[in-house]
Amino acid sequence: MALEPPPETVYDSADAAYEAIRMWAQERGYGIKKRRTKEDKKGSVRRRDIECDRSGVHNVVNPCRPQTVTRRTDCPFKVKLLRQVDGDNGASWRIVVVNPSHNHDASLDPRVHLCHRKRSRQQLDQIKALTTVGQPGRVILTTLLQENPGTMLVPRDIYNEQSRLRREQPSCLTSIEALIETLEKDNDWAFEVKIDPESRRVTHLFFTLSYSVGLMQSFPDVALMDAIYKTNRFKMPLLHFVGVTPIDTSFSAAFCFVPGKCADDYLWALQMFKFAMGNIKPRVIVTDGDHGLKGACREIFPDVPQRLCLWNVNQNVLAKVKTTWKENALGLTTEQVEAQRQARDTFMDRWDKLCKAKTPNQYEELWRKLKRDYLDKPKLLGYLETEHYPNRQGVAFAWTSEIRHFGQQVTSQFEGSHADIKKILHGASGNLLDVTTKIRNDIHVKRQDFERAFAAARFYPPADVTAARVPIFTKNFNMLVTAQGLRKVVEQYNKAKVDRFDVVKLGDCTGAFTKVFGLPCKHEIARQLSLNKDWKISLEDIDPHWHFVRGESPPPISLPPALEEVVILESALVEPPGRPNKNARMTDTSTRRDPSSLSLLTNLQVVTTADHRGARTKSMPKPVPLWINTFSGDMA
C-alpha cells in the first residue's frame, strides 16, 4: 500500500507544521522523527528536516546480544519545513516534500511509533500525581484510558516516566538518603534509624506518623505486634505495631524495618516504639508467639501481660497432629483413614477443652490426663511440653481470664492490616522510600475513614443500647460509651433477667467477665438491682477503654533527635534462613507469604486405598477443623 506524503501547506509555526505531519502519518500507518536543523547567519532556525522513523541502517552488531531487533529499513521518505518571511505578517513555515516514497508497508498499530506516544503535559501531571500516591503503572494506564480511550501510551511509557520521576530526587540523592531527608524535614514523622558503623548501611528503621502516635496515646490499652514479610526488595521484615479502638477497629501505630528476627532486633524496635509513644504502657500485648518478640516485650514492658494468638497456637498444634495421625500414608484403607481422622479430631477436642479450663488446677489435671492417655505419642507430647506448656499462661483461659484484654485473643486484626499494606505495595520490589511513602498515603486515607466512623458511632447510636430498651442505662448514656461495650453489658443484663435478677440462682461469680472486659457482669447487675430496683449504671462502672472521650489528656509527642551528617548506604539484602532457592538470581516481587506447615499438609490430602482389584489413588475431601474457634463460654 502506498503511504501518502503530507500536503505542502503553510503553518504559522514549526511546531504546528510538525504536529500536522505527525497526525497525517498516524492516520496512514507510519511515523516521523526530526533529523536536523539549519540556521541562518543570525542563529535563527530556517529549516527543519523530517524523516520516516524507519530511516537509517542498523549496522551495529554486538555478538553478546544476538537477539536484538531494529525498526530501521533505510526508508528514503523525507520532508522539509522551510521558514518564509511574509513581510509585516511575520514568518510562516511551509511543508516541502523531498522524497514521498517509503520502502515498507503501513504499520498495524500506531503505538509502535514513538512519535505518536508523546505524553502531554496533562498526562505527565496525572502520572506524577498517581505515582505519588503509590499507584502502579497498570492502574495509571487504566485511568488514562478511561479518561481518554484514544490514548496511545503503553505500559512502558508509564514505567519510563516513573523512572524519570525517581531520578529527579533533589541533589541526586539515593533512595535511602532521600528517605532520611524526607523524614527529617517533615515534622509529621517520628523516626529513628540505626546504621552499621563499618558498612554505613541502614540496618534498622523505625518510623511512625504523629497522627498514629496520637491514636496510640488516646487508645493505649491493647498493642498487637507482628512482622510482615515480602514488603521490600531487601527482604527486611517489617515489624508492625497495631492498636485497637473502642469501636473495635484497628489502626497502624508504628512500623520498623529490622534485619532479622533475633531478640536484639526486636529489642531495639520496642525501645523506639516506647520512646516515640511518650513512654505509654499498654495494658496487654498480643503476639503470634515469636520467642524473640516475646522476650523483647518482657524486657521493655515487664509489667504488661502478654497474650498469644489462640488461632496461631491451634494451627501449629493441628499441623503437628496431622503429622502424628497421617491421612495420606500409602496403603491405608478407607476405614484406616477414617480412624486416623477420628483420632486426630478426638485429640483436638481434648486440646480445646484443655485451653478452655477455667482454673489452673483444672488445667493441670486435664494436662496430666492428656499425657497419660497419649504416652504412645512421645513426639507429639514432647512438642507440646517444649513449645506450648511453658507458654500456657498466654493461651489458656485459666490465666488469660485474669487479664484485661478486652476480648483481643487472636491477631485477626493483623490479617486485615497486613492485607491492606501488601495491597498498596503492589509487589515486593520497592525500596524503603517507596514502602514508607505508600504506607503514609494509606494511613492518611484510613485516617479519614476512622474519623468519620468514630464520629458516626457517637452521632448515630444504635437503638438497641438506648435507655428505652435497657432500663439500667441513663438517657444519652450511649453517647458516652461505645455501642461495642454497651452491647456486652446488655448481654449480661439479659442473662440476669432470665433468672429474674436472683443472685442465688445465678450461682457463684468468678469475676472473669469484669476482669477481661472491664464491664459489670450479670452477678453485679443482679446484686445492684436487688438492692435498688431503680439502679442505673454509671460511667465509673465502665472501663475507660470503652469511653468515647477519656478523662486524661495524652502526653506530648517526643521526637528523636536529628541525625548527624554522615554517608548512608542502602540496606543490605537479607538472606532468608533455610536452603537457598534454585532461582536465587531472580528477584521475588510477590507479597504472598510463604505457606505454613499446616497449609502444606492440608494440600496433601491424597491417600491410597486398596480393594480386591489392586491399589488405586483417589482424593479425599478436606475436613473442616471445627475446633478452631475462640472462647465463647460464659466467663461470669
For each residue, the residues with C-beta under 8 A, 3 or more apart:
1: 29 105 106
2:
3: 28 29 30 77 102 106
4: 24 28 100
5: 77 79 97 100
6: 9 20 21 24 25 79 95 97
7: 24 95
8: 94 95 96 97
9: 6 20 94 95
10: 84 92 93 94 95
11: 14 16 17 20 92 93 94 95
12: 16 92 93
13: 16 17 93
14: 11 17 18 45 48 81 83 93
15: 18 19
16: 11 12 13 19 20 93
17: 11 13 14 20 21 81 93 94 95
18: 14 15 21 22 32 34 48 50 81
19: 15 16 22 23
20: 6 9 11 16 17 23 24 95
21: 6 17 18 24 25 32 50 79 95
22: 18 19 25 26 31 32 115 116
23: 19 20 26 27
24: 4 6 7 20 21 27 28
25: 6 21 22 28 29 30 31 32 113 115
26: 22 23 31 110 113 116
27: 23 24
28: 3 4 24 25 106
29: 1 3 25 105 106 107 108 110
30: 3 25 52 53 54 77 102 104 106 107 113
31: 22 25 26 52 53 54 107 110 112 113 114 115 116
32: 18 21 22 25 50 51 52 53 79 115
33: 50 51 52 53 55 114 115
34: 18 37 48 49 50
35: 49 50 51 55 78
36: 48 49
37: 34 45 47 48 49
38: 45 46 47 48 49
39: 42 43 44 45 46
40: 43 44 46
41:
42: 39
43: 39 40
44: 39 40 83
45: 14 37 38 39 48 83
46: 38 39 40 82 83
47: 37 38 80 81 82 83
48: 14 18 34 36 37 38 45 80 81
49: 34 35 36 37 38 78 79 80
50: 18 21 32 33 34 35 78 79 80 81
51: 32 33 35 55 75 77 78 79
52: 30 31 32 33 55 75 76 77 78 102
53: 30 31 32 33 71 113 114 115
54: 30 31 71 72 73 75 102 104
55: 33 35 51 52 72 74 75 76 77 78
56: 72 74
57: 72 74
58: 70 72
59:
60:
61:
62: 65 68
63: 66
64:
65: 62 68
66: 63
67:
68: 62 65
69:
70: 58
71: 53 54 112
72: 54 55 56 57 58 75
73: 54 103 104
74: 55 56 57 103
75: 51 52 54 55 72 102 103 104
76: 52 55 99 101 102 103
77: 3 5 30 51 52 55 99 100 101 102
78: 35 49 50 51 52 55 97 98 99
79: 5 6 21 32 49 50 51 95 96 97 98
80: 47 48 49 50 95 96 98
81: 14 17 18 47 48 50 93 94 95 96
82: 46 47 93 94 96
83: 14 44 45 46 47 91 92 93
84: 10 91 92 93 94
85: 90 91
86: 89 90 91 92
87:
88:
89: 86 92
90: 85 86
91: 83 84 85 86
92: 10 11 12 83 84 86 89
93: 10 11 12 13 14 16 17 81 82 83 84
94: 8 9 10 11 17 81 82 84
95: 6 7 8 9 10 11 17 20 21 79 80 81
96: 8 79 80 81 82
97: 5 6 8 78 79 100
98: 78 79 80
99: 76 77 78
100: 4 5 77 97
101: 76 77
102: 3 30 52 54 75 76 77
103: 73 74 75 76
104: 30 54 73 75
105: 1 29
106: 1 3 28 29 30
107: 29 30 31 110 112 113
108: 29 112
109: 112
110: 26 29 31 107 113 116 152
111: 116 117 152 154
112: 31 71 107 108 109
113: 25 26 30 31 53 107 110 116 117
114: 31 33 53 117 118
115: 22 25 31 32 33 53 118
116: 22 26 31 110 111 113 152
117: 111 113 114 152 153 154 157
118: 114 115
119: 123 124 127 153 157 161
120: 123 124
121: 124 125
122: 125 126
123: 119 120 126 127 144 151 153
124: 119 120 121 127 128 161
125: 121 122 128 129
126: 122 123 129 130 140 143 144
127: 119 123 124 130 131 140 144 158 161 162 165
128: 124 125 131 132 161 165
129: 125 126 132 133
130: 126 127 133 135 139 140 143
131: 127 128 134 135 140 161 162 165
132: 128 129 437 441
133: 129 130 441
134: 131 424 425 426 434 437 438 441 442
135: 130 131 139 140 143
136: 139 140 426 427
137: 140 141 155 158 159 162
138: 141 142 155
139: 130 135 136 142 143
140: 126 127 130 131 135 136 137 143 144 158
141: 137 138 144 145 153 154 155 158
142: 138 139 145 146
143: 126 130 135 139 140 146 147
144: 123 126 127 140 141 147 148 151 153
145: 141 142 148 149 151
146: 142 143 149
147: 143 144 151
148: 144 145 151
149: 145 146
150:
151: 123 144 145 147 148
152: 110 111 116 117
153: 117 119 123 141 144 157 158
154: 111 117 141 157 158
155: 137 138 141 158 159
156: 159 160
157: 117 119 153 154 160 161
158: 127 137 140 141 153 154 155 161 162
159: 137 155 156 162 163
160: 156 157 163 164
161: 119 124 127 128 131 157 158 164 165
162: 127 131 137 158 159 165 166
163: 159 160 166 167
164: 160 161 167 168
165: 127 128 131 161 162 168
166: 162 163 169 175
167: 163 164
168: 164 165
169: 166 172 173 175 178
170: 173 178 181
171:
172: 169
173: 169 170 177 178 181
174: 177 178 568 569 570
175: 166 169 178 179 431 432 433 434 570
176: 179 180 202 431 432 433 568 569 570 571
177: 173 174 180 181 568
178: 169 170 173 174 175 181 182 433
179: 175 176 182 183 432 433 436
180: 176 177 183 184 193 563 568
181: 170 173 177 178 184 185
182: 178 179 185 186 189 433
183: 179 180 186 189 191 207 436
184: 180 181 562 563
185: 181 182
186: 182 183 189
187: 210 559
188: 209 210 211
189: 182 183 186 207 208 209 210
190: 207 208 209 210 213 276 557 558 559 560
191: 183 205 206 207 208 560
192: 204 205 206 272 275 276 560
193: 180 202 204 205 206 563 568
194: 202 203 204 205 268
195: 200 201 202 203 566 568
196: 199 200 201 202 203
197: 200
198:
199: 196 569 572
200: 195 196 197 566 567 568 569
201: 195 196 568 569 570 571 572
202: 176 193 194 195 196 205 257 432 568 569 570 571
203: 194 195 196 259 571 572
204: 192 193 194 256 257 258 259 265 268 269
205: 191 192 193 194 202 256 257 432 571
206: 191 192 193 254 255 256 257 268 269 272 273 276
207: 183 189 190 191 254 255 256 436
208: 189 190 191 212 213 241 253 254 255 276
209: 188 189 190 212 213 440 443
210: 187 188 189 190 213 214 557
211: 188 214 215 443 447
212: 208 209 215 216 251 252 253 254 443
213: 190 208 209 210 216 217 253 254 276 277 278 557
214: 210 211 217 218 554 557
215: 211 212 218 219 243 245 251 253 450
216: 212 213 219 220 223 241 243 251 253 254 277 280
217: 213 214 220 277 278 280 554 555 557
218: 214 215 550 554
219: 215 216 222 243 244 245 246 545
220: 216 217 223 243 277 280 281 282 283
221: 244 282 283 284 404 406 545
222: 219 243 244 282 283 284 286 405 406 408
223: 216 220 241 242 243 253 282 284 285 286
224: 241 242 243 244 250 285 286 287 408 411 413 414
225: 239 240 241 242 285 286 287 293 297
226: 239 240 242 287 288 411 414 418
227: 237 238 239 240 258 261 290 293
228: 231 237 238 239 240 418 421 422
229: 235 237 238 593 594
230: 235 422 428 588 590 591 592 593
231: 228 236 238 421 422 425 428 430 435 591
232: 235 236 238 257 428 430 431 432 434 435
233: 428 429 430 431 573 587 589
234: 431 432 570 571 572 573 574
235: 229 230 232 428 573 574 575 576
236: 231 232 257 258 259 432 571 574
237: 227 228 229 257 258 260 261 574
238: 227 228 229 231 232 255 256 257 258 421 435
239: 225 226 227 228 255 256 257 258 266 269
240: 225 226 227 228 252 255 414 417 418 421
241: 208 216 223 224 225 252 253 254 255 256 273
242: 223 224 225 226 250 251 252 253 413 414 417
243: 215 216 219 220 222 223 224 250 251 253
244: 219 221 222 224 248 249 250 406 408 413
245: 215 219 248 249 250 251 450 454
246: 219 482 484 485 545 546 547 548
247: 453 454 457 482 483 484
248: 244 245 484
249: 244 245 450 453
250: 224 242 243 244 245 413 414 416 417
251: 212 215 216 242 243 245 446 450
252: 212 240 241 242 255 417 421 439 443 446
253: 208 212 213 215 216 223 241 242 243 273 277
254: 206 207 208 212 213 216 241 272 273 276 277
255: 206 207 208 238 239 240 241 252 436 439
256: 204 205 206 207 238 239 241 269 272 273
257: 202 204 205 206 232 236 237 238 239 432 571
258: 204 227 236 237 238 239 261 265 266 268 269
259: 203 204 236 265 571 572 574
260: 237 265 574
261: 227 237 258 265 266 290 292 293
262: 265 266 292
263: 266 267 291 292 295 296
264: 267 268
265: 204 258 259 260 261 262 268 269 292
266: 239 258 261 262 263 269 270 290 292 293 295 296 297
267: 263 264 270 271 295 296 299 300
268: 194 204 206 258 264 265 271 272
269: 204 206 239 256 258 265 266 272 273 296
270: 266 267 273 274 296 297 299 300 301
271: 267 268 274 275 300
272: 192 206 254 256 268 269 275 276 560
273: 206 241 253 254 256 269 270 276 277 300
274: 270 271 277 279 280 300 301
275: 192 271 272 279 558 560
276: 190 192 206 208 213 254 272 273 557 558 559 560
277: 213 216 217 220 253 254 273 274 280
278: 213 217 554 555 556 557 558
279: 274 275 555
280: 216 217 220 274 277 554 555
281: 220 301 303 304
282: 220 221 222 223 285 301 304
283: 220 221 222 304 305 404 405
284: 221 222 223 304 305 306 307 403 404 405 406 408
285: 223 224 225 282 297 301 304 305 306 307
286: 222 223 224 225 306 307 308 309 405 408 409 410 411
287: 224 225 226 290 293 294 297 306 307 308 309 411
288: 226 293 308 309 312 411 414
289: 294 308 309 312 313 316 391
290: 227 261 266 287 293 294
291: 263 294 295
292: 261 262 263 265 266 295 296
293: 225 227 261 266 287 288 290 296 297
294: 287 289 290 291 297 298 306
295: 263 266 267 291 292 298 299
296: 263 266 267 269 270 292 293 299 300
297: 225 266 270 285 287 293 294 300 301 304 306
298: 294 295 301 302 306
299: 267 270 295 296 302
300: 267 270 271 273 274 296 297
301: 270 274 281 282 285 297 298 304
302: 298 299
303: 281
304: 281 282 283 284 285 297 301
305: 283 284 285 394 403 405
306: 284 285 286 287 294 297 298 394
307: 284 285 286 287 394 395 400 403 405 408 409
308: 286 287 288 289 312 313 391 394 395
309: 286 287 288 289 312 313 409 410 411
310: 313 314 355 395 409 410 630 631
311: 314 315 410 411 412 628 630
312: 288 289 308 309 315 316 410 411
313: 289 308 309 310 316 317 355 388 395
314: 310 311 317 318 351 352 625 627 628
315: 311 312 318 319 596 598 628
316: 289 312 313 319 320 387 597 598
317: 313 314 320 321 348 351 384 388
318: 314 315 321 322 348 598 625 628
319: 315 316 322 323 596 597 598 601
320: 316 317 323 324 380 383
321: 317 318 324 325 344 347 348 380
322: 318 319 325 326 327 344 598 601 602
323: 319 320 326 601
324: 320 321 344 347 377 379 380
325: 321 322 340 341 343 344 347
326: 322 323 329 340
327: 322 332 337 340 341 344 605 607 620
328: 604 605 606 607
329: 326 332 340 607 608
330: 608
331: 608 610 615
332: 327 329 336 337 340 607 608 609
333: 336 337 609 610
334: 337 338 609
335: 338 339
336: 332 333 339 340
337: 327 332 333 334 340 341 607 609 620
338: 334 335 341 342
339: 335 336 342 343
340: 325 326 327 329 332 336 337 343 344
341: 325 327 337 338 344 345 623
342: 338 339 345 346
343: 325 339 340 346 347
344: 321 322 324 325 327 340 341 347 348
345: 341 342 348 349 623 627
346: 342 343 349 350
347: 321 324 325 343 344 350 351 374 380
348: 317 318 321 344 345 351 352 625 627
349: 345 346 352 353 627
350: 346 347 353 354 366 370
351: 314 317 347 348 354 355 370 627
352: 314 348 349 355 356 627
353: 349 350 356 357 366
354: 350 351 357 363 366 367 370 396
355: 310 313 351 352 395 396 397
356: 352 353 396 397 631 633
357: 353 354 360 362 363 366 396 397 398
358: 362 397 398 401 510 512
359: 362 363 398
360: 357 363 364 398 399
361: 364 365
362: 357 358 359 365 366 398
363: 354 357 359 360 366 367 392 396 398
364: 360 361 367 368
365: 361 362 368 369
366: 350 353 354 357 362 363 369 370
367: 354 363 364 370 371 389
368: 364 365 371 372
369: 365 366 372 373
370: 350 351 354 366 367 373 374
371: 367 368 374 375 381
372: 368 369 375
373: 369 370
374: 347 370 371 377 380 381
375: 371 372 378 381
376:
377: 324 374 380 381
378: 375 381 382
379: 324 382 383
380: 320 321 324 347 374 377 383 384
381: 371 374 375 377 378 384 385
382: 378 379 385 386
383: 320 379 380 386 387 388
384: 317 380 381 387 388 389
385: 381 382 388 389
386: 382 383 389 390
387: 316 383 384 390 391
388: 313 317 383 384 385 391 392 395
389: 367 384 385 386 392
390: 386 387
391: 289 308 387 388 394 395
392: 363 388 389 395 396 399
393: 396 399 400
394: 305 306 307 308 391 399 400
395: 307 308 310 313 355 388 391 392 400
396: 354 355 356 357 363 392 393 399 400
397: 355 356 357 358 400 401 631 633
398: 357 358 359 360 362 363 401
399: 360 392 393 394 396 402 403
400: 307 393 394 395 396 397 403 405 409 516
401: 358 397 398 510 512 515 516 635
402: 399 512 515
403: 284 305 307 399 400 515 516
404: 221 283 284 515 516 517 518 543
405: 222 283 284 286 305 307 400 408 409 516
406: 221 222 244 284 516 517 518 543 545
407: 516 517
408: 222 224 244 284 286 307 405 413
409: 286 307 309 310 400 405 630 631
410: 286 309 310 311 312 630
411: 224 226 286 287 288 309 311 312 414 415
412: 311 415 416
413: 224 242 244 250 408 416 417
414: 224 226 240 242 250 288 411 417 418
415: 411 412 418 419
416: 250 412 413 419 420
417: 240 242 250 252 413 414 420 421
418: 226 228 240 414 415 421 422
419: 415 416 422 423
420: 416 417 423 424 442 446
421: 228 231 238 240 252 417 418 424 425 439 442
422: 228 230 231 418 419 425 591
423: 419 420 426
424: 134 420 421 438 439 441 442
425: 134 231 421 422 428 430 434 435 438 591
426: 134 136 423
427: 136 430 589 590 591
428: 230 231 232 233 235 425 588 589 590 591
429: 233 587 589
430: 231 232 233 425 427 433 434 435 438
431: 175 176 232 233 234 434 435 570
432: 175 176 179 202 205 232 234 236 257 435 436 570 571
433: 175 176 178 179 182 430 436 437
434: 134 175 232 425 430 431 437 438
435: 231 232 238 425 430 431 432 438 439
436: 179 183 207 255 432 433 439 440
437: 132 134 433 434 440 441
438: 134 424 425 430 434 435 441 442
439: 252 255 421 424 435 436 442 443
440: 209 436 437 443 444
441: 132 133 134 424 437 438 444 445
442: 134 420 421 424 438 439 445 446
443: 209 211 212 252 439 440 446 447
444: 440 441 447 448
445: 441 442 448 449
446: 251 252 420 442 443 449 450
447: 211 443 444 450 451
448: 444 445 451 452
449: 445 446 452 453
450: 215 245 249 251 446 447 453 454
451: 447 448 454 455
452: 448 449 455 456
453: 247 249 449 450 456 457
454: 245 247 450 451 457 458
455: 451 452 458 459
456: 452 453 459 460
457: 247 453 454 460 461 482 483 548
458: 454 455 461 479 548
459: 455 456
460: 456 457
461: 457 458 465 466 478 479 483
462: 465 466 478 483
463: 466 468 469
464: 469 487 490
465: 461 462 469 470 473 478 483 486 487 490
466: 461 462 463 469 470 473 478
467: 470 471 473 474 475 476 477
468: 463
469: 463 464 465 466 490
470: 465 466 467 473 486 489 490 493
471: 467
472: 489 493 525 529 535 536 537
473: 465 466 467 470 477 478 486 536 537
474: 467 477 536 537
475: 467
476: 467 479 480
477: 467 473 474 480 481 486 537 539
478: 461 462 465 466 473 481 483 486
479: 458 461 476 548
480: 476 477 539 547 548 549
481: 477 478 485 486 539 542 546 547 548
482: 246 247 457 485 486 546 547 548
483: 247 457 461 462 465 478 486 487
484: 246 247 248 487 488 546
485: 246 481 482 488 489 517 519 542 543 545 546
486: 465 470 473 477 478 481 482 483 489 490 546
487: 464 465 483 484 490 491
488: 484 485 491 492 517 519
489: 470 472 485 486 492 493 519 520 525 537 542
490: 464 465 469 470 486 487 493 494
491: 487 488 494 495
492: 488 489 495 496 513 519 520 521 522 525 636
493: 470 472 489 490 496 497 522 525
494: 490 491 497 498
495: 491 492 498 499 522 634 636
496: 492 493 499 501 506 522 523 525 526 529
497: 493 494 500 501
498: 494 495
499: 495 496 502 505 506 526
500: 497 505
501: 496 497 525 526 529 530
502: 499 505 506 526 530
503: 506 523 526 527 530
504:
505: 499 500 502
506: 496 499 502 503 509 522 523 526
507:
508:
509: 506 521 523 524 636
510: 358 401 635 636
511: 514 515 521 636
512: 358 401 402 515 516 635 636
513: 492 516 517 519 521 522 635 636
514: 511 517 518 519 520 521 524 636
515: 401 402 403 404 511 512
516: 400 401 403 404 405 406 407 512 513 635
517: 404 406 407 485 488 513 514 543
518: 404 406 514 542 543 545 546
519: 485 488 489 492 513 514 541 542 543 546
520: 489 492 514 524 525 528 537 541
521: 492 509 511 513 514 524 525 635 636
522: 492 493 495 496 506 513 525 526 636
523: 496 503 506 509 526 527 636
524: 509 514 520 521 527 528
525: 472 489 492 493 496 501 520 521 522 528 529 537
526: 496 499 501 502 503 506 522 523 529 530
527: 503 523 524 530 531
528: 520 524 525 531 532 535
529: 472 496 501 525 526 532 533 535
530: 501 502 503 526 527
531: 527 528 535
532: 528 529 535
533: 529
534:
535: 472 528 529 531 532
536: 472 473 474
537: 472 473 474 477 489 520 525 541 542
538: 541 542
539: 477 480 481 542 547
540:
541: 519 520 537 538
542: 481 485 489 518 519 537 538 539 546 547
543: 404 406 485 517 518 519 546
544: 547 550 551
545: 219 221 246 406 485 518
546: 246 481 482 484 485 486 518 519 542 543
547: 246 480 481 482 539 542 544 550 551
548: 246 457 458 479 480 481 482
549: 480
550: 218 544 547
551: 544 547
552:
553:
554: 214 217 218 278 280
555: 217 278 279 280
556: 278
557: 190 210 213 214 217 276 278
558: 190 275 276 278
559: 187 190 276
560: 190 191 192 272 275 276
561:
562: 184
563: 180 184 193 566
564:
565:
566: 195 200 563
567: 200
568: 174 176 177 180 193 195 200 201 202
569: 174 176 199 200 201 202
570: 174 175 176 201 202 234 431 432
571: 176 201 202 203 205 234 236 257 259 432 574
572: 199 201 203 234 259
573: 233 234 235
574: 234 235 236 237 259 260 571
575: 235
576: 235
577:
578:
579:
580: 584
581: 584
582:
583: 586
584: 580 581
585:
586: 583
587: 233 429
588: 230 428
589: 233 427 428 429
590: 230 427 428
591: 230 231 422 425 427 428
592: 230
593: 229 230
594: 229
595: 599 600 603
596: 315 319 599 600
597: 316 319 600 601
598: 315 316 318 319 322 601 602
599: 595 596 602 603
600: 595 596 597 603 604
601: 319 322 323 597 598 604
602: 322 598 599 605 622
603: 595 599 600
604: 328 600 601
605: 327 328 602 619 620 621 622
606: 328 617 618 619 620
607: 327 328 329 332 337 617 618 620
608: 329 330 331 332 615 616 617
609: 332 333 334 337 615 616 617 618
610: 331 333 614 615 616
611: 614 616
612:
613: 616
614: 610 611
615: 331 608 609 610
616: 608 609 610 611 613
617: 606 607 608 609
618: 606 607 609
619: 605 606
620: 327 337 605 606 607
621: 605
622: 602 605
623: 341 345
624:
625: 314 318 348 628
626: 629
627: 314 345 348 349 351 352
628: 311 314 315 318 625
629: 626 632
630: 310 311 409 410
631: 310 356 397 409 635
632: 629
633: 356 397
634: 495
635: 401 510 512 513 516 521 631
636: 492 495 509 510 511 512 513 514 521 522 523
